[in-house]
Amino acid sequence: MAVAEQTVAALAKQLKITVSRLLSLLKEAGIAVENEEDTLTPAQKVALTKHMAAKKGGEKKLSLKTPAGAAKKPATAEKKSSEAAAKKPRASASTKKTGEKKLSPLEIAKQMAEQQRLAQGEAMRDNEARAREEAQNAERQRAAEEEARRTRKEQEEKAAQDAEQARAKAEEALATQLAEQEKQRKLREAEDAKRNAAEELRKQEEREKRSAKENEELERQRQEALKDVAKRENYEEEAESRFHIQSRERSAGGGRERSGKRSGGRDSDDRRSGGASAGGRGGKGGNKRERERKGGKFEKPVAPVSREVRIPETITVGELAQKMSVKAGELIKIMMKLGSMVTINQVLDQETAALVAEEMGHQYILIKENDLETQVMAEADEDAGNIIQRAPVVTIMGHVDHGKTSLLDYIRKTKVAVGEAGGITQHIGAYRVQTPKGTITFLDTPGHAAFTAMRARGADATDIVILVVAADDGVMPQTIEAIQHANAAKVPLIVAVNKMDKPDADPERVKSELSQHGVIAEEWGGENLFAYVSAKSGEGIDDLLDKVLIQAEVLELTAPSTGMGRGVVIESRLDRGRGSVATVLVQSGVVKKGDIMLAGMEYGRIRAMLDENGNELKEAGASTPVEILGLSGTPNAGDEVVIVENERKAREIANFRQGKFKEIKIARQQKAKLENLFSNTGDGEVHTVNLMIKADVQGSVEALSDSLLKLATDEVKVNIIASGIGGITESDVQLAIASEAIIIAFNVRADANAKKLAENEGVDLRYYSIIYEAIDQVKAAMQGMLSPEVREDIIGLAQVREVFRSSKFGTVAGCIVEDGVLKRNNPIRVLRNNVVIYEGALESLRRFKDDVSEVRAGTECGLGVKNYNDVRIGDQIECYERVSIERTL
């Protein structure tokens, strides 16, 4: 039975040694193998075993390790084999004979198995010895590393201690240095303060000395001026006396002439003429002697004389020159230097006249020619008596659609908002409300942004402001405006947080937003009362009225219950059938039916007096809103109202006010024309939008005028040629035709004749009931007049790399487009060192031999610049386009 051959790798695995070590042992034994895949024959394995046994020597002749049990008892094995030999001598003899023969493969295999077992035992012992040695080495290495780590830790701790000590020393040194610097700084500050105090003292002394010198100089000039005045008065007295003397002489000579004429004869005439000539010479000699006797010849004063000029509200140029004792021509020259072209009869307003007087070195006093008016007002004040407590006047303010009118409706149990366009209050209404807690007068101001002027007047006439803020909307722009008006009028503010019935109501947000504008609730430590209401359900209304009356008690509102009535115009309108109707809030005294009322520039006897419900009243006391019928015209909202004792005084004051108003208006218009005379020349064409405004009430006219005038720009002006209240008549349309104006009709209509004329003549007649629409459409019309803004956009940039001269094309620049695109028909600029040296257009643009319309970035091209041949290498060709942009206001 043959033993199979075995590879080197399998034998190494069986012997539990590495392949490399087995290869070295095979090489030492003289067995030729090349790698681990080679096979070993049984003979080669026997040779390897013998080599390993010879290498070990002594008792370990077999190199392969035996198992531990076989190595422990060798003597016992020998004893058993000798006994076996004694028992079987024949077998031993036969064995001996066969021993000389070759071993069979089975015996070789057994022998090799035994050797393999022995080798495995030897390998195990070697591995154990190696493991022990490696463990000892690892222990020694671990101990060394532990020692090194402990040493390193000690060194680090020592270094940290040293660093901490160094840091402490550095901090101590820094603290010492800072203390020293602070000490030095304080010393320097003390020295600077001392030096500054000394410098300030020196400057103060210099100022005092300079002031004293100036006062002395002024006093000296004043004394000289007084002397000049006294001297001029003496000269005037002398001239007057000389004039009287000459007059007496002439009268005496005339008497002699008359007597001579009566006697008749030529001789008498000769004598008269001779006597007169002699007398004349004698008179001249006498005058000369008189002048010498009285102090010499006349001297012109050299110092300028400063006068006090009393300037009324309007004054002509000639009158102003006379008051300043200068020639009118000199005054006109001065005004031309100031930029005003005037004539001697031109009317100046008070401000311009004061400016001119100050420019010419005179002192001015502004006077008002309203003595009669002042007297009437003083009489009304003196007449007041019997002071009583009055009802508070409350203004409801807030953002549009936050529920102001609805809140007032609920309070007075009526509906006003139904009749108003878009639910927006269009003009001021005043209402007196009787509540169980007391009487309150409400002013319902518009919450619209355009009625700022009306709202401001409402705030000025009021005692308490209720600021309505929607709980679901919070603070809006007009809410902030209302706060500003109330603060400007110094009126206490009560906040009504409305729409509390809505599910998304957030009163805390409202309080937080209002606190950012200085309105802080009492519960947050502020001074403003807050009421949480719902104009829809009536929630919190009683609490709001209580707080209004509490605030009124704190203000202690009083007014005279007797005497001439005084008040303010809340609103006015022209009513067909009733004439001029003015809504007046009586502020003090008593207004009775039949009294003579003066309201601004209008006056008249009160024919009827109605309350807010249309009921006729005989008299009205303080804090009562009434409608007055009987005035000569419609006064302006905000005009002061006063009761006058007789119609003559009222008419005089009204006429005086009308005249003054016209004079001041003309003077201001003239001033504006003069100021714009030079500024308009040279400017571009200025477009003007001419407007005519007609509305149902005066407040709407003013609000529309203010809003539309604010739209004006430098290029488009708004010119309101006329405004008024009442329907549009034929004469209004004629004025619009002559002025090329647009008619803005707010809550009024044109009559049949006016409508027909407007249609025939093509007049632009526009009807509005909500002010937003009027403002937006006028704004759109003005935007169409704005000249478009022209912007230049750079679209390409090329670098000149080479320049060629051609008899046919002139100078041709070889370029590469670095950025964007170069277009044949667009304007270009030639840049040298980033400075524009030429601006023009391209004459030609070629790519190779082809004419092209454009060349893009990264592409070479040749181009010729029209009318310019000085293109150089390194220049840049910039191509741009002009973009027209529509402008907006």
RODRENSE-773829 format. One line per field, with one value per residue (C-alpha): residue number from 1; y, z, x. Coordinates in steps of 0.1 Angstrom, whole numbers, plus 5000, padded with zeros to 4 digits. Example, Ala and Ser with C-alpha at 12.3 -4.5 7.8 and 13.67 -1.06 7.14 Angstrom:
<atoms>
n	1,2
Y	4955,4989
Z	5078,5071
X	5123,5137
</atoms>
This chain:
<atoms>
n	1,2,3,4,5,6,7,8,9,10,11,12,13,14,15,16,17,18,19,20,21,22,23,24,25,26,27,28,29,30,31,32,33,34,35,36,37,38,39,40,41,42,43,44,45,46,47,48,49,50,51,52,53,54,55,56,57,58,59,60,61,62,63,64,65,66,67,68,69,70,71,72,73,74,75,76,77,78,79,80,81,82,83,84,85,86,87,88,89,90,91,92,93,94,95,96,97,98,99,100,101,102,103,104,105,106,107,108,109,110,111,112,113,114,115,116,117,118,119,120,121,122,123,124,125,126,127,128,129,130,131,132,133,134,135,136,137,138,139,140,141,142,143,144,145,146,147,148,149,150,151,152,153,154,155,156,157,158,159,160,161,162,163,164,165,166,167,168,169,170,171,172,173,174,175,176,177,178,179,180,181,182,183,184,185,186,187,188,189,190,191,192,193,194,195,196,197,198,199,200,201,202,203,204,205,206,207,208,209,210,211,212,213,214,215,216,217,218,219,220,221,222,223,224,225,226,227,228,229,230,231,232,233,234,235,236,237,238,239,240,241,242,243,244,245,246,247,248,249,250,251,252,253,254,255,256,257,258,259,260,261,262,263,264,265,266,267,268,269,270,271,272,273,274,275,276,277,278,279,280,281,282,283,284,285,286,287,288,289,290,291,292,293,294,295,296,297,298,299,300,301,302,303,304,305,306,307,308,309,310,311,312,313,314,315,316,317,318,319,320,321,322,323,324,325,326,327,328,329,330,331,332,333,334,335,336,337,338,339,340,341,342,343,344,345,346,347,348,349,350,351,352,353,354,355,356,357,358,359,360,361,362,363,364,365,366,367,368,369,370,371,372,373,374,375,376,377,378,379,380,381,382,383,384,385,386,387,388,389,390,391,392,393,394,395,396,397,398,399,400,401,402,403,404,405,406,407,408,409,410,411,412,413,414,415,416,417,418,419,420,421,422,423,424,425,426,427,428,429,430,431,432,433,434,435,436,437,438,439,440,441,442,443,444,445,446,447,448,449,450,451,452,453,454,455,456,457,458,459,460,461,462,463,464,465,466,467,468,469,470,471,472,473,474,475,476,477,478,479,480,481,482,483,484,485,486,487,488,489,490,491,492,493,494,495,496,497,498,499,500,501,502,503,504,505,506,507,508,509,510,511,512,513,514,515,516,517,518,519,520,521,522,523,524,525,526,527,528,529,530,531,532,533,534,535,536,537,538,539,540,541,542,543,544,545,546,547,548,549,550,551,552,553,554,555,556,557,558,559,560,561,562,563,564,565,566,567,568,569,570,571,572,573,574,575,576,577,578,579,580,581,582,583,584,585,586,587,588,589,590,591,592,593,594,595,596,597,598,599,600,601,602,603,604,605,606,607,608,609,610,611,612,613,614,615,616,617,618,619,620,621,622,623,624,625,626,627,628,629,630,631,632,633,634,635,636,637,638,639,640,641,642,643,644,645,646,647,648,649,650,651,652,653,654,655,656,657,658,659,660,661,662,663,664,665,666,667,668,669,670,671,672,673,674,675,676,677,678,679,680,681,682,683,684,685,686,687,688,689,690,691,692,693,694,695,696,697,698,699,700,701,702,703,704,705,706,707,708,709,710,711,712,713,714,715,716,717,718,719,720,721,722,723,724,725,726,727,728,729,730,731,732,733,734,735,736,737,738,739,740,741,742,743,744,745,746,747,748,749,750,751,752,753,754,755,756,757,758,759,760,761,762,763,764,765,766,767,768,769,770,771,772,773,774,775,776,777,778,779,780,781,782,783,784,785,786,787,788,789,790,791,792,793,794,795,796,797,798,799,800,801,802,803,804,805,806,807,808,809,810,811,812,813,814,815,816,817,818,819,820,821,822,823,824,825,826,827,828,829,830,831,832,833,834,835,836,837,838,839,840,841,842,843,844,845,846,847,848,849,850,851,852,853,854,855,856,857,858,859,860,861,862,863,864,865,866,867,868,869,870,871,872,873,874,875,876,877,878,879,880,881,882,883,884,885,886,887,888,889
Y	5000,5032,5064,5093,5122,5155,5191,5214,5235,5205,5192,5226,5227,5191,5199,5232,5253,5281,5273,5295,5276,5243,5254,5264,5230,5213,5234,5225,5188,5190,5184,5205,5223,5256,5266,5255,5238,5212,5177,5155,5118,5095,5092,5130,5131,5104,5124,5155,5136,5124,5159,5173,5145,5151,5188,5182,5155,5132,5114,5135,5118,5120,5157,5153,5159,5130,5134,5142,5107,5090,5112,5107,5069,5058,5032,5014,5011,4996,4971,4960,4955,4934,4912,4907,4898,4872,4857,4854,4846,4834,4864,4885,4864,4867,4904,4908,4889,4911,4943,4943,4946,4978,4991,4987,5018,5010,5009,5041,5057,5045,5058,5091,5093,5088,5114,5138,5133,5140,5171,5184,5181,5199,5227,5231,5234,5260,5279,5279,5291,5318,5329,5331,5352,5375,5379,5388,5413,5428,5431,5448,5472,5480,5488,5510,5528,5532,5547,5571,5581,5588,5609,5628,5635,5649,5671,5684,5692,5710,5729,5738,5751,5771,5786,5794,5812,5830,5840,5852,5873,5887,5896,5913,5932,5941,5952,5974,5988,5995,6012,6033,6042,6050,6073,6090,6094,6110,6133,6142,6147,6169,6189,6191,6202,6228,6240,6240,6260,6285,6287,6291,6318,6336,6333,6346,6376,6382,6379,6403,6428,6424,6429,6459,6474,6466,6482,6513,6514,6510,6538,6560,6554,6560,6593,6603,6594,6615,6644,6640,6639,6670,6687,6678,6692,6724,6725,6719,6747,6770,6761,6766,6800,6810,6799,6821,6851,6847,6843,6875,6893,6881,6891,6926,6930,6918,6945,6971,6958,6959,6994,7005,6989,7007,7040,7031,7041,7025,7041,7024,6991,6997,7007,6976,6954,6971,6970,6934,6925,6945,6931,6896,6901,6917,6887,6862,6881,6882,6844,6837,6858,6841,6806,6816,6830,6798,6774,6770,6751,6719,6686,6653,6626,6599,6571,6549,6556,6526,6532,6512,6504,6494,6468,6460,6427,6441,6471,6485,6491,6528,6529,6507,6530,6560,6544,6536,6571,6558,6563,6538,6532,6522,6498,6483,6478,6460,6437,6429,6419,6396,6380,6398,6420,6445,6478,6508,6500,6463,6449,6430,6405,6411,6385,6399,6434,6425,6406,6437,6461,6438,6436,6474,6476,6487,6473,6462,6457,6435,6449,6436,6460,6443,6467,6464,6426,6426,6449,6426,6396,6414,6424,6388,6377,6404,6395,6359,6350,6323,6295,6261,6225,6215,6182,6168,6170,6136,6129,6093,6086,6055,6036,6032,6004,5999,6007,6043,6052,6019,6025,6059,6045,6020,6047,6071,6042,6054,6043,6068,6046,6032,6064,6069,6057,6026,6028,6056,6088,6116,6147,6157,6151,6164,6147,6153,6121,6118,6088,6076,6087,6122,6142,6137,6155,6133,6145,6117,6124,6105,6077,6082,6090,6120,6138,6145,6183,6177,6152,6177,6203,6178,6171,6208,6213,6183,6175,6137,6114,6079,6059,6030,6000,5967,5938,5916,5942,5960,5993,6007,6038,6061,6048,6062,6095,6098,6093,6121,6145,6138,6143,6175,6189,6176,6158,6127,6094,6066,6034,6015,5980,5972,5940,5919,5896,5882,5848,5861,5892,5897,5927,5919,5924,5957,5968,5957,5976,6008,6007,6011,6045,6058,6047,6025,6009,6016,5979,5982,6012,6038,6067,6056,6041,6010,5997,5965,5969,5954,5979,5949,5933,5964,5946,5971,6003,6013,6008,6031,6058,6055,6060,6090,6107,6098,6114,6145,6148,6147,6175,6197,6211,6244,6272,6305,6299,6335,6362,6363,6328,6316,6284,6268,6257,6220,6218,6239,6232,6248,6233,6239,6256,6265,6282,6282,6257,6256,6230,6249,6236,6261,6263,6290,6315,6312,6313,6324,6324,6359,6368,6383,6357,6363,6331,6337,6359,6353,6369,6370,6368,6333,6325,6290,6267,6229,6201,6168,6153,6183,6198,6236,6252,6286,6287,6266,6265,6252,6218,6219,6211,6230,6237,6274,6289,6325,6332,6352,6323,6290,6295,6273,6243,6254,6291,6308,6318,6347,6365,6403,6429,6445,6437,6468,6456,6421,6433,6456,6428,6403,6428,6436,6399,6393,6422,6412,6376,6387,6411,6384,6358,6381,6391,6354,6345,6374,6363,6328,6341,6363,6335,6311,6337,6329,6292,6283,6297,6272,6243,6216,6218,6215,6199,6211,6194,6220,6209,6223,6208,6209,6190,6188,6202,6225,6198,6175,6204,6211,6174,6168,6200,6190,6154,6164,6192,6167,6147,6175,6168,6189,6178,6177,6204,6204,6237,6240,6268,6269,6251,6254,6236,6229,6216,6223,6252,6265,6291,6264,6246,6278,6284,6248,6253,6285,6269,6235,6220,6187,6190,6168,6164,6149,6140,6167,6167,6191,6206,6200,6231,6225,6188,6197,6223,6199,6172,6197,6212,6179,6189,6161,6159,6131,6121,6105,6095,6079,6100,6072,6069,6106,6106,6074,6086,6120,6103,6080,6111,6128,6097,6097,6132,6123,6120,6085,6079,6069,6045,6034,5996,5985,5954,5946,5954,5948,5952,5966,5942,5956,5987,5986,6015,6011,6035,6022,6020,6043,6031,5995,5981,5944,5935,5906,5909,5903,5906,5907,5914,5941,5953,5971,5996,6004,6035,6030,6048,6046,6042,6048,6041,6038,6073,6081,6099,6095,6088,6078,6049,6020,6025,5988,5955,5925,5890,5877,5892,5891,5921,5910,5926,5915,5897,5878,5874,5855,5862,5883,5910,5941,5974,6009,6039,6065,6099,6088,6075,6078,6043,6028,5993,5988,6010,5995,5998,5999,5992,6003,6007,6032,6018,6040,6033,6046,6067,6067,6092
Z	5000,4988,5008,4987,4979,4999,4990,5010,5022,5034,5053,5069,5081,5094,5112,5125,5112,5087,5050,5048,5077,5061,5028,5047,5064,5030,5015,5044,5039,5002,4990,4958,4960,4946,4961,4984,4956,4950,4962,4985,4980,5010,5005,5006,5038,5054,5044,5060,5092,5094,5089,5116,5140,5133,5138,5173,5183,5214,5225,5200,5169,5154,5148,5146,5181,5198,5219,5256,5268,5246,5257,5294,5296,5272,5296,5299,5261,5259,5287,5269,5236,5252,5269,5236,5220,5247,5243,5205,5196,5162,5153,5163,5143,5113,5118,5120,5087,5071,5086,5060,5034,5024,5045,5030,5023,5052,5076,5062,5067,5103,5110,5094,5115,5146,5136,5128,5163,5178,5156,5166,5203,5197,5178,5207,5231,5209,5206,5244,5250,5224,5239,5274,5260,5242,5273,5293,5267,5266,5304,5303,5276,5295,5326,5306,5290,5324,5338,5308,5311,5348,5342,5314,5336,5363,5338,5325,5360,5367,5335,5342,5377,5362,5336,5362,5383,5352,5343,5378,5377,5343,5355,5385,5364,5340,5368,5382,5347,5342,5376,5367,5333,5350,5375,5346,5327,5357,5361,5324,5326,5356,5338,5307,5327,5345,5312,5295,5325,5322,5284,5288,5314,5290,5262,5284,5294,5257,5248,5276,5264,5228,5239,5259,5229,5206,5230,5232,5194,5191,5217,5198,5165,5182,5196,5162,5146,5172,5165,5128,5133,5155,5129,5101,5122,5126,5089,5083,5107,5090,5056,5068,5083,5052,5031,5053,5050,5012,5010,5030,5008,4977,4991,4999,4965,4949,4968,4955,4920,4923,4936,4908,4882,4896,4894,4858,4836,4821,4846,4874,4857,4853,4889,4899,4879,4891,4927,4924,4910,4937,4963,4950,4952,4985,4996,4985,5003,5034,5032,5028,5059,5077,5069,5080,5112,5119,5116,5080,5049,5048,5054,5041,5069,5062,5087,5075,5094,5107,5111,5125,5096,5104,5078,5073,5058,5023,5011,4977,4967,4966,5002,5015,4999,5015,5050,5047,5033,5002,4965,4949,4921,4947,4964,4930,4924,4957,4949,4915,4932,4954,4923,4922,4892,4907,4897,4920,4923,4928,4960,4983,5010,5046,5045,5014,5026,5060,5041,5020,5050,5069,5038,5037,5074,5089,5118,5110,5130,5116,5122,5115,5105,5124,5153,5149,5148,5180,5197,5188,5201,5233,5239,5234,5260,5285,5281,5293,5327,5350,5344,5343,5336,5300,5281,5266,5229,5217,5184,5171,5150,5136,5104,5076,5080,5117,5127,5138,5123,5133,5168,5168,5152,5180,5206,5192,5179,5142,5110,5091,5073,5050,5030,5026,4995,5002,5039,5043,5062,5036,5058,5094,5113,5148,5171,5207,5224,5256,5276,5311,5324,5309,5277,5252,5219,5192,5162,5135,5115,5083,5088,5052,5046,5023,5050,5071,5073,5083,5109,5123,5127,5144,5169,5176,5184,5207,5244,5242,5214,5211,5190,5174,5166,5151,5173,5143,5123,5148,5143,5107,5091,5098,5134,5138,5121,5146,5175,5161,5157,5192,5207,5187,5201,5236,5238,5261,5242,5250,5230,5219,5208,5184,5167,5199,5187,5159,5166,5155,5179,5197,5221,5235,5201,5198,5232,5223,5189,5205,5232,5204,5196,5232,5239,5270,5288,5325,5333,5319,5340,5314,5314,5285,5292,5271,5264,5246,5225,5197,5176,5162,5194,5217,5240,5262,5249,5284,5298,5270,5278,5315,5308,5285,5314,5339,5317,5313,5351,5354,5328,5346,5314,5319,5297,5303,5301,5292,5270,5233,5218,5202,5184,5154,5120,5117,5081,5056,5024,4999,5001,4973,4987,5021,5008,5028,5057,5083,5110,5140,5174,5201,5225,5249,5256,5240,5204,5198,5167,5152,5164,5140,5134,5120,5107,5090,5059,5060,5082,5085,5108,5120,5103,5116,5140,5138,5159,5144,5141,5122,5151,5153,5184,5199,5215,5219,5248,5251,5235,5213,5176,5154,5118,5110,5082,5071,5064,5033,5020,5030,5056,5056,5080,5110,5109,5142,5149,5171,5178,5170,5185,5152,5115,5106,5126,5113,5077,5082,5096,5070,5041,5057,5059,5023,5011,5031,5019,4983,4987,5005,4979,4951,4968,4974,4938,4926,4948,4935,4899,4906,4923,4895,4867,4864,4876,4848,4820,4808,4823,4802,4793,4825,4820,4839,4848,4852,4875,4887,4919,4928,4959,4981,5012,5019,5038,5008,4985,5009,5012,4975,4968,4994,4981,4945,4950,4968,4936,4918,4907,4891,4856,4861,4881,4894,4890,4906,4887,4907,4935,4952,4966,4949,4914,4882,4862,4827,4838,4855,4822,4803,4827,4822,4784,4787,4810,4793,4827,4839,4861,4892,4906,4940,4951,4928,4893,4863,4853,4819,4802,4817,4807,4771,4768,4782,4757,4727,4737,4748,4784,4806,4833,4859,4887,4919,4952,4968,4970,4963,4927,4920,4933,4915,4881,4883,4893,4862,4840,4854,4850,4813,4811,4827,4802,4802,4819,4795,4808,4791,4794,4783,4762,4750,4753,4728,4731,4702,4694,4661,4639,4601,4577,4545,4516,4511,4547,4566,4600,4608,4643,4648,4680,4702,4720,4757,4771,4759,4722,4697,4675,4642,4647,4684,4696,4708,4729,4725,4759,4765,4800,4811,4800,4772,4744,4716,4714,4681,4660,4640,4603,4596,4614,4598,4606,4582,4549,4557,4570,4602,4624,4657,4672,4704,4733,4725,4688,4667,4644,4624,4628,4617,4638,4619,4617,4640,4629,4661,4674,4690,4702,4737,4733,4743,4722,4745,4729,4746,4741,4754,4772,4778,4811,4820,4852,4880,4906
X	5000,5017,5017,5005,5027,5022,5027,5050,5021,5002,5032,5039,5003,5005,5038,5023,5052,5054,5059,5090,5107,5098,5114,5146,5147,5143,5170,5194,5186,5195,5160,5153,5120,5110,5077,5049,5031,5058,5052,5074,5080,5081,5119,5122,5101,5125,5155,5139,5132,5168,5181,5159,5169,5206,5201,5187,5214,5218,5186,5166,5180,5145,5138,5101,5086,5069,5038,5043,5033,5059,5087,5080,5085,5113,5127,5094,5092,5127,5119,5087,5105,5133,5107,5090,5123,5130,5096,5098,5134,5124,5106,5135,5158,5136,5134,5171,5174,5148,5163,5189,5162,5145,5116,5082,5061,5038,5067,5080,5046,5044,5079,5071,5039,5059,5084,5056,5041,5075,5080,5046,5055,5088,5070,5045,5074,5090,5058,5053,5088,5084,5051,5066,5095,5070,5049,5080,5091,5056,5056,5089,5077,5045,5065,5088,5058,5041,5073,5076,5040,5044,5075,5058,5028,5050,5068,5035,5022,5054,5051,5015,5025,5053,5029,5003,5029,5041,5005,4998,5030,5020,4985,5000,5024,4995,4973,5001,5007,4969,4967,4996,4981,4947,4966,4984,4951,4934,4963,4961,4923,4927,4954,4932,4902,4923,4937,4902,4888,4916,4910,4873,4878,4902,4877,4849,4870,4878,4841,4832,4859,4848,4812,4821,4840,4810,4786,4809,4811,4773,4768,4792,4775,4741,4754,4768,4735,4716,4740,4734,4697,4699,4721,4697,4668,4688,4694,4657,4647,4672,4659,4623,4631,4650,4620,4597,4620,4622,4584,4580,4605,4587,4553,4567,4583,4550,4531,4555,4551,4514,4514,4538,4516,4486,4505,4514,4544,4575,4598,4581,4586,4623,4625,4606,4629,4660,4648,4638,4672,4690,4667,4674,4712,4708,4686,4712,4739,4717,4710,4747,4755,4726,4740,4775,4761,4741,4770,4784,4772,4750,4768,4754,4752,4777,4765,4736,4704,4685,4647,4619,4596,4560,4550,4513,4501,4503,4523,4533,4569,4564,4549,4578,4604,4587,4587,4624,4632,4648,4641,4618,4644,4670,4645,4637,4674,4678,4649,4663,4695,4674,4659,4626,4614,4590,4574,4567,4530,4534,4519,4543,4533,4545,4572,4589,4587,4602,4631,4638,4637,4661,4684,4686,4696,4663,4643,4608,4576,4549,4514,4480,4453,4425,4418,4380,4383,4405,4380,4350,4369,4378,4342,4331,4357,4346,4310,4315,4302,4287,4312,4295,4306,4302,4299,4331,4337,4349,4365,4365,4396,4412,4422,4397,4372,4381,4345,4344,4311,4296,4307,4291,4259,4256,4261,4234,4212,4211,4226,4248,4273,4246,4244,4282,4300,4321,4312,4338,4328,4332,4329,4328,4296,4289,4264,4252,4244,4224,4236,4225,4258,4257,4259,4287,4293,4309,4328,4330,4361,4369,4394,4406,4443,4435,4414,4445,4438,4401,4412,4437,4410,4388,4415,4420,4383,4381,4387,4391,4401,4387,4412,4394,4417,4404,4413,4419,4439,4461,4479,4478,4493,4462,4461,4497,4485,4457,4480,4503,4474,4462,4497,4501,4468,4478,4444,4440,4436,4412,4417,4386,4397,4368,4356,4361,4333,4356,4372,4407,4406,4439,4438,4472,4487,4470,4483,4518,4518,4503,4530,4556,4540,4538,4502,4505,4475,4469,4472,4508,4516,4507,4481,4458,4425,4416,4380,4373,4341,4322,4302,4282,4271,4274,4298,4318,4301,4289,4324,4338,4313,4321,4358,4350,4331,4357,4384,4361,4358,4396,4399,4374,4358,4341,4326,4307,4269,4262,4276,4284,4286,4319,4327,4343,4330,4331,4317,4299,4280,4257,4222,4197,4167,4183,4215,4247,4246,4274,4278,4291,4303,4295,4325,4314,4286,4251,4242,4206,4183,4184,4219,4245,4272,4307,4323,4357,4351,4313,4286,4248,4218,4209,4176,4174,4194,4190,4204,4218,4183,4169,4149,4149,4166,4161,4195,4226,4251,4287,4296,4265,4268,4242,4235,4233,4213,4216,4253,4263,4285,4301,4329,4359,4360,4380,4371,4364,4328,4318,4285,4286,4263,4253,4254,4275,4305,4302,4300,4331,4352,4341,4348,4382,4390,4380,4400,4430,4427,4426,4456,4476,4467,4477,4509,4518,4509,4531,4559,4557,4557,4587,4606,4599,4606,4643,4641,4617,4638,4664,4646,4630,4593,4571,4538,4508,4476,4448,4420,4387,4373,4337,4324,4294,4311,4341,4360,4360,4372,4402,4410,4410,4430,4457,4459,4462,4487,4510,4512,4531,4567,4594,4582,4544,4527,4491,4473,4439,4423,4391,4374,4341,4310,4277,4267,4286,4272,4276,4301,4323,4325,4333,4362,4374,4373,4393,4418,4419,4411,4397,4366,4367,4331,4329,4294,4279,4265,4264,4231,4216,4231,4266,4265,4255,4282,4309,4299,4300,4333,4349,4356,4368,4342,4347,4323,4336,4321,4353,4384,4408,4395,4399,4435,4445,4431,4448,4480,4477,4472,4502,4524,4515,4530,4563,4591,4606,4639,4666,4692,4724,4733,4768,4763,4798,4835,4863,4901,4921,4949,4962,4956,4956,4957,4937,4933,4897,4884,4908,4918,4907,4910,4916,4898,4888,4855,4862,4827,4791,4784,4794,4765,4769,4740,4745,4764,4800,4826,4864,4882,4919,4932,4895,4888,4863,4881,4855,4818,4801,4791,4806,4812,4819,4820,4836,4844,4871,4858,4821,4801,4783,4756,4771,4802,4800,4825,4857,4855,4879,4867,4877,4859,4860,4849,4829,4847,4876,4910,4931,4924,4955,4966,4953,4922,4888,4857,4826,4792,4760,4723,4698,4668,4637,4619,4585,4586,4560,4551
</atoms>
